[in-house]
Amino acid sequence: MNRIQINGLTIETNGPASVLVTDGKVYVDGRQVSTIDTASNKVIIKGNINELKAYGNVEVNGNVGEIDAGGNVVCRDVSGSIDAGGNVSARNVKHNIDAGGNVTVNK
């Protein structure tokens, strides 16, 4: 069982999931599971996920496959690529980074 937290909301999945956060709605593997307060315009994920799409800033504390964010991205390990509208700060990214701002990668 995989447990992820999205802005404090805990969701259990069978394994790493694909997550979409848009207009305060949270979709996991294509199914709406909840709503969250996005007034801060930041999505914080704790846990491992396959893919994250969000329109604001994101922070992922876990492993992630792909990230597509409209704002800044802060993350640890990304096995795929990052597409961000703002700055990117990551520990380890295995593929491409496309950012509208600065990029910092620490291996």
Biopython code that builds the backbone (N, CA, C, O; Angstrom):
import numpy as np
from Bio.PDB.StructureBuilder import StructureBuilder

atoms = [
    (1, "MET", "N", (0.846, -1.178, 0.000)),
    (1, "MET", "CA", (0.000, 0.000, 0.000)),
    (1, "MET", "C", (0.892, 1.242, 0.000)),
    (1, "MET", "O", (1.840, 1.326, 0.781)),
    (2, "ASN", "N", (0.595, 2.184, -0.856)),
    (2, "ASN", "CA", (1.328, 3.443, -0.954)),
    (2, "ASN", "C", (0.481, 4.541, -0.330)),
    (2, "ASN", "O", (-0.718, 4.633, -0.591)),
    (3, "ARG", "N", (1.098, 5.360, 0.484)),
    (3, "ARG", "CA", (0.384, 6.459, 1.136)),
    (3, "ARG", "C", (0.996, 7.771, 0.661)),
    (3, "ARG", "O", (2.206, 7.973, 0.760)),
    (4, "ILE", "N", (0.146, 8.665, 0.142)),
    (4, "ILE", "CA", (0.604, 9.991, -0.258)),
    (4, "ILE", "C", (-0.220, 11.036, 0.477)),
    (4, "ILE", "O", (-1.392, 10.824, 0.788)),
    (5, "GLN", "N", (0.410, 12.153, 0.743)),
    (5, "GLN", "CA", (-0.279, 13.280, 1.354)),
    (5, "GLN", "C", (-0.236, 14.447, 0.388)),
    (5, "GLN", "O", (0.814, 14.777, -0.162)),
    (6, "ILE", "N", (-1.376, 15.061, 0.189)),
    (6, "ILE", "CA", (-1.486, 16.219, -0.685)),
    (6, "ILE", "C", (-2.051, 17.359, 0.149)),
    (6, "ILE", "O", (-3.232, 17.358, 0.498)),
    (7, "ASN", "N", (-1.210, 18.325, 0.463)),
    (7, "ASN", "CA", (-1.600, 19.441, 1.336)),
    (7, "ASN", "C", (-2.272, 18.951, 2.615)),
    (7, "ASN", "O", (-3.268, 19.521, 3.061)),
    (8, "GLY", "N", (-1.715, 17.884, 3.204)),
    (8, "GLY", "CA", (-2.225, 17.346, 4.458)),
    (8, "GLY", "C", (-3.289, 16.281, 4.308)),
    (8, "GLY", "O", (-3.577, 15.575, 5.274)),
    (9, "LEU", "N", (-3.888, 16.135, 3.132)),
    (9, "LEU", "CA", (-4.887, 15.107, 2.864)),
    (9, "LEU", "C", (-4.173, 13.788, 2.586)),
    (9, "LEU", "O", (-3.330, 13.734, 1.690)),
    (10, "THR", "N", (-4.481, 12.727, 3.320)),
    (10, "THR", "CA", (-3.834, 11.430, 3.124)),
    (10, "THR", "C", (-4.684, 10.549, 2.227)),
    (10, "THR", "O", (-5.881, 10.366, 2.452)),
    (11, "ILE", "N", (-4.030, 10.001, 1.193)),
    (11, "ILE", "CA", (-4.692, 9.118, 0.238)),
    (11, "ILE", "C", (-3.866, 7.850, 0.129)),
    (11, "ILE", "O", (-2.649, 7.919, -0.041)),
    (12, "GLU", "N", (-4.509, 6.693, 0.222)),
    (12, "GLU", "CA", (-3.822, 5.422, 0.059)),
    (12, "GLU", "C", (-4.094, 4.877, -1.333)),
    (12, "GLU", "O", (-5.233, 4.876, -1.800)),
    (13, "THR", "N", (-3.028, 4.408, -1.996)),
    (13, "THR", "CA", (-3.152, 3.828, -3.324)),
    (13, "THR", "C", (-2.447, 2.475, -3.332)),
    (13, "THR", "O", (-1.679, 2.166, -2.421)),
    (14, "ASN", "N", (-2.703, 1.682, -4.346)),
    (14, "ASN", "CA", (-2.079, 0.364, -4.434)),
    (14, "ASN", "C", (-0.608, 0.447, -4.790)),
    (14, "ASN", "O", (0.129, -0.511, -4.553)),
    (15, "GLY", "N", (-0.167, 1.530, -5.337)),
    (15, "GLY", "CA", (1.226, 1.756, -5.721)),
    (15, "GLY", "C", (1.370, 3.207, -6.087)),
    (15, "GLY", "O", (0.430, 3.979, -5.903)),
    (16, "PRO", "N", (2.522, 3.611, -6.602)),
    (16, "PRO", "CA", (2.671, 4.994, -7.030)),
    (16, "PRO", "C", (1.586, 5.361, -8.042)),
    (16, "PRO", "O", (1.299, 4.594, -8.961)),
    (17, "ALA", "N", (0.994, 6.525, -7.866)),
    (17, "ALA", "CA", (-0.174, 6.924, -8.647)),
    (17, "ALA", "C", (0.132, 8.143, -9.508)),
    (17, "ALA", "O", (1.138, 8.825, -9.307)),
    (18, "SER", "N", (-0.750, 8.407, -10.467)),
    (18, "SER", "CA", (-0.724, 9.647, -11.229)),
    (18, "SER", "C", (-1.673, 10.619, -10.552)),
    (18, "SER", "O", (-2.824, 10.283, -10.272)),
    (19, "VAL", "N", (-1.181, 11.845, -10.285)),
    (19, "VAL", "CA", (-1.953, 12.831, -9.534)),
    (19, "VAL", "C", (-2.116, 14.091, -10.378)),
    (19, "VAL", "O", (-1.155, 14.588, -10.966)),
    (20, "LEU", "N", (-3.351, 14.602, -10.430)),
    (20, "LEU", "CA", (-3.654, 15.860, -11.079)),
    (20, "LEU", "C", (-4.357, 16.739, -10.060)),
    (20, "LEU", "O", (-5.328, 16.323, -9.429)),
    (21, "VAL", "N", (-3.853, 17.969, -9.902)),
    (21, "VAL", "CA", (-4.498, 18.928, -9.009)),
    (21, "VAL", "C", (-4.855, 20.144, -9.849)),
    (21, "VAL", "O", (-3.980, 20.834, -10.372)),
    (22, "THR", "N", (-6.157, 20.396, -9.968)),
    (22, "THR", "CA", (-6.629, 21.524, -10.768)),
    (22, "THR", "C", (-7.879, 22.123, -10.134)),
    (22, "THR", "O", (-8.804, 21.404, -9.756)),
    (23, "ASP", "N", (-7.895, 23.426, -10.024)),
    (23, "ASP", "CA", (-9.046, 24.149, -9.456)),
    (23, "ASP", "C", (-9.477, 23.583, -8.103)),
    (23, "ASP", "O", (-10.670, 23.510, -7.809)),
    (24, "GLY", "N", (-8.506, 23.184, -7.284)),
    (24, "GLY", "CA", (-8.808, 22.669, -5.953)),
    (24, "GLY", "C", (-9.297, 21.237, -5.926)),
    (24, "GLY", "O", (-9.601, 20.712, -4.855)),
    (25, "LYS", "N", (-9.378, 20.597, -7.072)),
    (25, "LYS", "CA", (-9.822, 19.204, -7.137)),
    (25, "LYS", "C", (-8.603, 18.294, -7.291)),
    (25, "LYS", "O", (-7.662, 18.611, -8.020)),
    (26, "VAL", "N", (-8.638, 17.162, -6.591)),
    (26, "VAL", "CA", (-7.546, 16.196, -6.631)),
    (26, "VAL", "C", (-8.022, 14.943, -7.353)),
    (26, "VAL", "O", (-9.013, 14.324, -6.968)),
    (27, "TYR", "N", (-7.296, 14.583, -8.409)),
    (27, "TYR", "CA", (-7.589, 13.374, -9.172)),
    (27, "TYR", "C", (-6.421, 12.410, -8.991)),
    (27, "TYR", "O", (-5.260, 12.798, -9.123)),
    (28, "VAL", "N", (-6.731, 11.170, -8.694)),
    (28, "VAL", "CA", (-5.712, 10.127, -8.581)),
    (28, "VAL", "C", (-6.071, 9.049, -9.582)),
    (28, "VAL", "O", (-7.166, 8.489, -9.549)),
    (29, "ASP", "N", (-5.133, 8.765, -10.472)),
    (29, "ASP", "CA", (-5.349, 7.790, -11.549)),
    (29, "ASP", "C", (-6.643, 8.061, -12.313)),
    (29, "ASP", "O", (-7.385, 7.137, -12.648)),
    (30, "GLY", "N", (-6.905, 9.359, -12.588)),
    (30, "GLY", "CA", (-8.053, 9.754, -13.400)),
    (30, "GLY", "C", (-9.371, 9.871, -12.668)),
    (30, "GLY", "O", (-10.382, 10.212, -13.283)),
    (31, "ARG", "N", (-9.394, 9.597, -11.364)),
    (31, "ARG", "CA", (-10.645, 9.628, -10.594)),
    (31, "ARG", "C", (-10.563, 10.718, -9.533)),
    (31, "ARG", "O", (-9.596, 10.777, -8.774)),
    (32, "GLN", "N", (-11.590, 11.593, -9.476)),
    (32, "GLN", "CA", (-11.582, 12.634, -8.457)),
    (32, "GLN", "C", (-11.763, 11.995, -7.089)),
    (32, "GLN", "O", (-12.712, 11.248, -6.851)),
    (33, "VAL", "N", (-10.823, 12.311, -6.191)),
    (33, "VAL", "CA", (-10.884, 11.716, -4.858)),
    (33, "VAL", "C", (-11.184, 12.733, -3.768)),
    (33, "VAL", "O", (-11.639, 12.358, -2.687)),
    (34, "SER", "N", (-10.938, 14.018, -4.032)),
    (34, "SER", "CA", (-11.158, 14.994, -2.986)),
    (34, "SER", "C", (-11.012, 16.407, -3.545)),
    (34, "SER", "O", (-10.740, 16.608, -4.728)),
    (35, "THR", "N", (-11.199, 17.364, -2.664)),
    (35, "THR", "CA", (-10.886, 18.750, -2.961)),
    (35, "THR", "C", (-9.934, 19.238, -1.872)),
    (35, "THR", "O", (-9.943, 18.733, -0.750)),
    (36, "ILE", "N", (-9.112, 20.227, -2.221)),
    (36, "ILE", "CA", (-8.190, 20.794, -1.244)),
    (36, "ILE", "C", (-8.217, 22.305, -1.370)),
    (36, "ILE", "O", (-8.652, 22.854, -2.382)),
    (37, "ASP", "N", (-7.745, 22.966, -0.327)),
    (37, "ASP", "CA", (-7.632, 24.418, -0.337)),
    (37, "ASP", "C", (-6.367, 24.778, -1.106)),
    (37, "ASP", "O", (-5.269, 24.411, -0.687)),
    (38, "THR", "N", (-6.499, 25.475, -2.202)),
    (38, "THR", "CA", (-5.348, 25.879, -2.999)),
    (38, "THR", "C", (-5.133, 27.389, -2.942)),
    (38, "THR", "O", (-4.540, 27.974, -3.848)),
    (39, "ALA", "N", (-5.621, 28.014, -1.869)),
    (39, "ALA", "CA", (-5.465, 29.463, -1.733)),
    (39, "ALA", "C", (-3.997, 29.863, -1.708)),
    (39, "ALA", "O", (-3.645, 30.953, -2.157)),
    (40, "SER", "N", (-3.133, 28.987, -1.184)),
    (40, "SER", "CA", (-1.703, 29.300, -1.130)),
    (40, "SER", "C", (-1.033, 29.075, -2.487)),
    (40, "SER", "O", (0.138, 29.414, -2.660)),
    (41, "ASN", "N", (-1.762, 28.509, -3.446)),
    (41, "ASN", "CA", (-1.252, 28.219, -4.790)),
    (41, "ASN", "C", (-0.043, 27.289, -4.741)),
    (41, "ASN", "O", (0.857, 27.391, -5.575)),
    (42, "LYS", "N", (-0.024, 26.373, -3.754)),
    (42, "LYS", "CA", (1.079, 25.437, -3.634)),
    (42, "LYS", "C", (0.526, 24.063, -3.304)),
    (42, "LYS", "O", (-0.358, 23.918, -2.460)),
    (43, "VAL", "N", (1.056, 23.065, -3.979)),
    (43, "VAL", "CA", (0.676, 21.680, -3.720)),
    (43, "VAL", "C", (1.886, 20.977, -3.146)),
    (43, "VAL", "O", (2.958, 20.978, -3.752)),
    (44, "ILE", "N", (1.717, 20.370, -1.968)),
    (44, "ILE", "CA", (2.805, 19.635, -1.324)),
    (44, "ILE", "C", (2.442, 18.156, -1.303)),
    (44, "ILE", "O", (1.408, 17.767, -0.760)),
    (45, "ILE", "N", (3.304, 17.337, -1.898)),
    (45, "ILE", "CA", (3.093, 15.889, -1.969)),
    (45, "ILE", "C", (4.128, 15.207, -1.081)),
    (45, "ILE", "O", (5.319, 15.498, -1.179)),
    (46, "LYS", "N", (3.684, 14.311, -0.227)),
    (46, "LYS", "CA", (4.587, 13.465, 0.557)),
    (46, "LYS", "C", (4.292, 12.026, 0.175)),
    (46, "LYS", "O", (3.201, 11.514, 0.427)),
    (47, "GLY", "N", (5.274, 11.379, -0.437)),
    (47, "GLY", "CA", (5.096, 10.008, -0.890)),
    (47, "GLY", "C", (5.572, 9.865, -2.322)),
    (47, "GLY", "O", (5.964, 10.844, -2.956)),
    (48, "ASN", "N", (5.537, 8.653, -2.824)),
    (48, "ASN", "CA", (6.003, 8.355, -4.174)),
    (48, "ASN", "C", (4.836, 8.354, -5.146)),
    (48, "ASN", "O", (3.799, 7.746, -4.880)),
    (49, "ILE", "N", (5.006, 9.037, -6.278)),
    (49, "ILE", "CA", (3.958, 9.089, -7.295)),
    (49, "ILE", "C", (4.586, 8.903, -8.678)),
    (49, "ILE", "O", (5.774, 9.163, -8.871)),
    (50, "ASN", "N", (3.781, 8.453, -9.628)),
    (50, "ASN", "CA", (4.257, 8.284, -10.999)),
    (50, "ASN", "C", (4.324, 9.606, -11.733)),
    (50, "ASN", "O", (5.286, 9.881, -12.450)),
    (51, "GLU", "N", (3.288, 10.433, -11.551)),
    (51, "GLU", "CA", (3.162, 11.645, -12.352)),
    (51, "GLU", "C", (2.396, 12.686, -11.559)),
    (51, "GLU", "O", (1.457, 12.361, -10.832)),
    (52, "LEU", "N", (2.803, 13.943, -11.703)),
    (52, "LEU", "CA", (2.098, 15.036, -11.053)),
    (52, "LEU", "C", (1.867, 16.144, -12.063)),
    (52, "LEU", "O", (2.797, 16.588, -12.736)),
    (53, "LYS", "N", (0.617, 16.590, -12.165)),
    (53, "LYS", "CA", (0.261, 17.757, -12.961)),
    (53, "LYS", "C", (-0.470, 18.723, -12.047)),
    (53, "LYS", "O", (-1.458, 18.366, -11.405)),
    (54, "ALA", "N", (0.028, 19.949, -11.996)),
    (54, "ALA", "CA", (-0.599, 20.969, -11.165)),
    (54, "ALA", "C", (-0.364, 22.321, -11.817)),
    (54, "ALA", "O", (0.630, 22.509, -12.518)),
    (55, "TYR", "N", (-1.274, 23.264, -11.591)),
    (55, "TYR", "CA", (-1.187, 24.551, -12.249)),
    (55, "TYR", "C", (-0.424, 25.595, -11.454)),
    (55, "TYR", "O", (-0.135, 26.672, -11.977)),
    (56, "GLY", "N", (-0.095, 25.307, -10.217)),
    (56, "GLY", "CA", (0.649, 26.251, -9.394)),
    (56, "GLY", "C", (2.019, 25.714, -9.036)),
    (56, "GLY", "O", (2.627, 24.969, -9.804)),
    (57, "ASN", "N", (2.499, 26.098, -7.863)),
    (57, "ASN", "CA", (3.784, 25.646, -7.343)),
    (57, "ASN", "C", (3.639, 24.270, -6.723)),
    (57, "ASN", "O", (2.605, 23.960, -6.131)),
    (58, "VAL", "N", (4.681, 23.430, -6.854)),
    (58, "VAL", "CA", (4.627, 22.094, -6.282)),
    (58, "VAL", "C", (5.904, 21.775, -5.516)),
    (58, "VAL", "O", (6.995, 22.236, -5.851)),
    (59, "GLU", "N", (5.725, 20.974, -4.482)),
    (59, "GLU", "CA", (6.841, 20.430, -3.714)),
    (59, "GLU", "C", (6.557, 18.943, -3.537)),
    (59, "GLU", "O", (5.498, 18.562, -3.038)),
    (60, "VAL", "N", (7.505, 18.108, -3.945)),
    (60, "VAL", "CA", (7.339, 16.665, -3.830)),
    (60, "VAL", "C", (8.421, 16.123, -2.909)),
    (60, "VAL", "O", (9.611, 16.234, -3.203)),
    (61, "ASN", "N", (7.999, 15.534, -1.790)),
    (61, "ASN", "CA", (8.903, 14.900, -0.840)),
    (61, "ASN", "C", (8.792, 13.399, -1.012)),
    (61, "ASN", "O", (8.137, 12.720, -0.222)),
    (62, "GLY", "N", (9.423, 12.893, -2.030)),
    (62, "GLY", "CA", (9.376, 11.483, -2.387)),
    (62, "GLY", "C", (9.861, 11.342, -3.810)),
    (62, "GLY", "O", (10.320, 12.315, -4.409)),
    (63, "ASN", "N", (9.769, 10.166, -4.351)),
    (63, "ASN", "CA", (10.174, 9.920, -5.731)),
    (63, "ASN", "C", (8.995, 10.164, -6.663)),
    (63, "ASN", "O", (7.849, 9.863, -6.327)),
    (64, "VAL", "N", (9.290, 10.714, -7.842)),
    (64, "VAL", "CA", (8.238, 11.005, -8.812)),
    (64, "VAL", "C", (8.750, 10.688, -10.214)),
    (64, "VAL", "O", (9.935, 10.850, -10.507)),
    (65, "GLY", "N", (7.843, 10.236, -11.071)),
    (65, "GLY", "CA", (8.202, 9.938, -12.457)),
    (65, "GLY", "C", (8.304, 11.186, -13.298)),
    (65, "GLY", "O", (9.374, 11.484, -13.829)),
    (66, "GLU", "N", (7.215, 11.925, -13.434)),
    (66, "GLU", "CA", (7.151, 13.132, -14.271)),
    (66, "GLU", "C", (6.445, 14.242, -13.504)),
    (66, "GLU", "O", (5.521, 13.984, -12.732)),
    (67, "ILE", "N", (6.886, 15.479, -13.722)),
    (67, "ILE", "CA", (6.219, 16.632, -13.125)),
    (67, "ILE", "C", (5.920, 17.647, -14.217)),
    (67, "ILE", "O", (6.790, 17.978, -15.023)),
    (68, "ASP", "N", (4.680, 18.139, -14.242)),
    (68, "ASP", "CA", (4.267, 19.222, -15.125)),
    (68, "ASP", "C", (3.580, 20.249, -14.236)),
    (68, "ASP", "O", (2.474, 20.006, -13.751)),
    (69, "ALA", "N", (4.218, 21.388, -14.018)),
    (69, "ALA", "CA", (3.680, 22.385, -13.098)),
    (69, "ALA", "C", (3.707, 23.760, -13.748)),
    (69, "ALA", "O", (4.611, 24.085, -14.518)),
    (70, "GLY", "N", (2.705, 24.552, -13.424)),
    (70, "GLY", "CA", (2.644, 25.908, -13.948)),
    (70, "GLY", "C", (3.535, 26.881, -13.205)),
    (70, "GLY", "O", (3.829, 27.964, -13.713)),
    (71, "GLY", "N", (3.969, 26.511, -12.011)),
    (71, "GLY", "CA", (4.790, 27.396, -11.185)),
    (71, "GLY", "C", (6.144, 26.784, -10.884)),
    (71, "GLY", "O", (6.724, 26.077, -11.708)),
    (72, "ASN", "N", (6.637, 27.070, -9.680)),
    (72, "ASN", "CA", (7.932, 26.567, -9.227)),
    (72, "ASN", "C", (7.828, 25.109, -8.794)),
    (72, "ASN", "O", (6.769, 24.656, -8.361)),
    (73, "VAL", "N", (8.949, 24.371, -8.916)),
    (73, "VAL", "CA", (9.005, 22.968, -8.512)),
    (73, "VAL", "C", (10.181, 22.767, -7.562)),
    (73, "VAL", "O", (11.305, 23.179, -7.849)),
    (74, "VAL", "N", (9.902, 22.126, -6.426)),
    (74, "VAL", "CA", (10.934, 21.693, -5.492)),
    (74, "VAL", "C", (10.715, 20.204, -5.300)),
    (74, "VAL", "O", (9.621, 19.783, -4.923)),
    (75, "CYS", "N", (11.756, 19.389, -5.558)),
    (75, "CYS", "CA", (11.578, 17.944, -5.456)),
    (75, "CYS", "C", (12.901, 17.258, -5.163)),
    (75, "CYS", "O", (13.963, 17.880, -5.192)),
    (76, "ARG", "N", (12.818, 15.965, -4.880)),
    (76, "ARG", "CA", (14.007, 15.147, -4.634)),
    (76, "ARG", "C", (14.400, 14.437, -5.915)),
    (76, "ARG", "O", (15.095, 15.002, -6.759)),
    (77, "ASP", "N", (13.957, 13.207, -6.056)),
    (77, "ASP", "CA", (14.360, 12.356, -7.170)),
    (77, "ASP", "C", (13.252, 12.255, -8.214)),
    (77, "ASP", "O", (12.106, 11.936, -7.895)),
    (78, "VAL", "N", (13.612, 12.534, -9.471)),
    (78, "VAL", "CA", (12.672, 12.465, -10.583)),
    (78, "VAL", "C", (13.242, 11.495, -11.609)),
    (78, "VAL", "O", (14.303, 11.741, -12.183)),
    (79, "SER", "N", (12.538, 10.397, -11.836)),
    (79, "SER", "CA", (13.031, 9.402, -12.784)),
    (79, "SER", "C", (12.716, 9.787, -14.223)),
    (79, "SER", "O", (13.225, 9.169, -15.157)),
    (80, "GLY", "N", (11.886, 10.798, -14.405)),
    (80, "GLY", "CA", (11.526, 11.262, -15.742)),
    (80, "GLY", "C", (11.961, 12.695, -15.950)),
    (80, "GLY", "O", (13.109, 13.045, -15.676)),
    (81, "SER", "N", (11.053, 13.529, -16.434)),
    (81, "SER", "CA", (11.340, 14.918, -16.780)),
    (81, "SER", "C", (10.505, 15.880, -15.944)),
    (81, "SER", "O", (9.515, 15.494, -15.321)),
    (82, "ILE", "N", (10.929, 17.139, -15.946)),
    (82, "ILE", "CA", (10.198, 18.210, -15.270)),
    (82, "ILE", "C", (9.895, 19.302, -16.291)),
    (82, "ILE", "O", (10.778, 19.723, -17.039)),
    (83, "ASP", "N", (8.649, 19.755, -16.319)),
    (83, "ASP", "CA", (8.241, 20.903, -17.115)),
    (83, "ASP", "C", (7.621, 21.889, -16.134)),
    (83, "ASP", "O", (6.570, 21.616, -15.555)),
    (84, "ALA", "N", (8.272, 23.034, -15.946)),
    (84, "ALA", "CA", (7.808, 24.001, -14.953)),
    (84, "ALA", "C", (7.730, 25.393, -15.563)),
    (84, "ALA", "O", (8.565, 25.770, -16.387)),
    (85, "GLY", "N", (6.735, 26.142, -15.157)),
    (85, "GLY", "CA", (6.610, 27.522, -15.606)),
    (85, "GLY", "C", (7.535, 28.459, -14.851)),
    (85, "GLY", "O", (7.785, 29.579, -15.297)),
    (86, "GLY", "N", (8.048, 28.011, -13.704)),
    (86, "GLY", "CA", (8.914, 28.844, -12.867)),
    (86, "GLY", "C", (10.260, 28.181, -12.622)),
    (86, "GLY", "O", (10.808, 27.509, -13.496)),
    (87, "ASN", "N", (10.780, 28.381, -11.426)),
    (87, "ASN", "CA", (12.075, 27.835, -11.024)),
    (87, "ASN", "C", (11.974, 26.360, -10.674)),
    (87, "ASN", "O", (10.911, 25.881, -10.277)),
    (88, "VAL", "N", (13.093, 25.632, -10.822)),
    (88, "VAL", "CA", (13.159, 24.218, -10.446)),
    (88, "VAL", "C", (14.346, 24.014, -9.516)),
    (88, "VAL", "O", (15.461, 24.452, -9.802)),
    (89, "SER", "N", (14.091, 23.347, -8.405)),
    (89, "SER", "CA", (15.145, 22.929, -7.490)),
    (89, "SER", "C", (14.941, 21.448, -7.229)),
    (89, "SER", "O", (13.913, 21.039, -6.688)),
    (90, "ALA", "N", (15.937, 20.635, -7.620)),
    (90, "ALA", "CA", (15.807, 19.185, -7.499)),
    (90, "ALA", "C", (17.127, 18.586, -7.037)),
    (90, "ALA", "O", (18.188, 19.193, -7.185)),
    (91, "ARG", "N", (17.043, 17.390, -6.476)),
    (91, "ARG", "CA", (18.249, 16.689, -6.051)),
    (91, "ARG", "C", (18.808, 15.858, -7.191)),
    (91, "ARG", "O", (20.017, 15.859, -7.418)),
    (92, "ASN", "N", (17.954, 15.152, -7.908)),
    (92, "ASN", "CA", (18.403, 14.243, -8.948)),
    (92, "ASN", "C", (17.295, 14.104, -9.993)),
    (92, "ASN", "O", (16.182, 13.687, -9.672)),
    (93, "VAL", "N", (17.605, 14.455, -11.249)),
    (93, "VAL", "CA", (16.649, 14.339, -12.347)),
    (93, "VAL", "C", (17.312, 13.529, -13.448)),
    (93, "VAL", "O", (18.412, 13.861, -13.890)),
    (94, "LYS", "N", (16.650, 12.466, -13.895)),
    (94, "LYS", "CA", (17.269, 11.573, -14.864)),
    (94, "LYS", "C", (17.075, 11.992, -16.309)),
    (94, "LYS", "O", (17.812, 11.531, -17.180)),
    (95, "HIS", "N", (16.105, 12.852, -16.592)),
    (95, "HIS", "CA", (15.862, 13.247, -17.983)),
    (95, "HIS", "C", (15.880, 14.769, -18.093)),
    (95, "HIS", "O", (16.709, 15.414, -17.452)),
    (96, "ASN", "N", (15.012, 15.342, -18.865)),
    (96, "ASN", "CA", (15.037, 16.760, -19.202)),
    (96, "ASN", "C", (14.340, 17.640, -18.166)),
    (96, "ASN", "O", (13.438, 17.213, -17.446)),
    (97, "ILE", "N", (14.806, 18.893, -18.127)),
    (97, "ILE", "CA", (14.144, 19.929, -17.342)),
    (97, "ILE", "C", (13.847, 21.084, -18.284)),
    (97, "ILE", "O", (14.742, 21.598, -18.955)),
    (98, "ASP", "N", (12.578, 21.489, -18.330)),
    (98, "ASP", "CA", (12.154, 22.649, -19.099)),
    (98, "ASP", "C", (11.566, 23.618, -18.086)),
    (98, "ASP", "O", (10.520, 23.347, -17.499)),
    (99, "ALA", "N", (12.237, 24.753, -17.878)),
    (99, "ALA", "CA", (11.793, 25.683, -16.847)),
    (99, "ALA", "C", (11.728, 27.108, -17.396)),
    (99, "ALA", "O", (12.536, 27.510, -18.233)),
    (100, "GLY", "N", (10.750, 27.851, -16.902)),
    (100, "GLY", "CA", (10.633, 29.259, -17.252)),
    (100, "GLY", "C", (11.541, 30.136, -16.414)),
    (100, "GLY", "O", (11.678, 31.328, -16.686)),
    (101, "GLY", "N", (12.167, 29.555, -15.394)),
    (101, "GLY", "CA", (13.051, 30.314, -14.488)),
    (101, "GLY", "C", (14.371, 29.591, -14.297)),
    (101, "GLY", "O", (14.850, 28.890, -15.189)),
    (102, "ASN", "N", (14.946, 29.772, -13.129)),
    (102, "ASN", "CA", (16.239, 29.177, -12.793)),
    (102, "ASN", "C", (16.123, 27.695, -12.483)),
    (102, "ASN", "O", (15.077, 27.224, -12.036)),
    (103, "VAL", "N", (17.216, 26.955, -12.725)),
    (103, "VAL", "CA", (17.269, 25.517, -12.444)),
    (103, "VAL", "C", (18.461, 25.236, -11.545)),
    (103, "VAL", "O", (19.583, 25.651, -11.833)),
    (104, "THR", "N", (18.202, 24.516, -10.436)),
    (104, "THR", "CA", (19.251, 24.070, -9.539)),
    (104, "THR", "C", (19.088, 22.583, -9.322)),
    (104, "THR", "O", (18.033, 22.131, -8.877)),
    (105, "VAL", "N", (20.135, 21.807, -9.637)),
    (105, "VAL", "CA", (20.099, 20.363, -9.443)),
    (105, "VAL", "C", (21.316, 19.972, -8.618)),
    (105, "VAL", "O", (22.447, 20.284, -8.991)),
    (106, "ASN", "N", (21.091, 19.294, -7.503)),
    (106, "ASN", "CA", (22.170, 18.817, -6.635)),
    (106, "ASN", "C", (22.187, 17.304, -6.676)),
    (106, "ASN", "O", (21.221, 16.662, -6.263)),
    (107, "LYS", "N", (23.264, 16.729, -7.164)),
    (107, "LYS", "CA", (23.374, 15.269, -7.216)),
    (107, "LYS", "C", (24.118, 14.775, -6.024)),
    (107, "LYS", "O", (24.320, 13.569, -5.878)),
]
sb = StructureBuilder()
sb.init_structure("model")
sb.init_model(0)
sb.init_chain("A")
sb.init_seg("    ")
for serial, (resi, resn, name, xyz) in enumerate(atoms, 1):
    if name == "N":
        sb.init_residue(resn, " ", resi, " ")
    sb.init_atom(name, np.array(xyz, "f"), 0.0, 1.0, " ", f" {name:<3s}", serial, name[0])
structure = sb.get_structure()
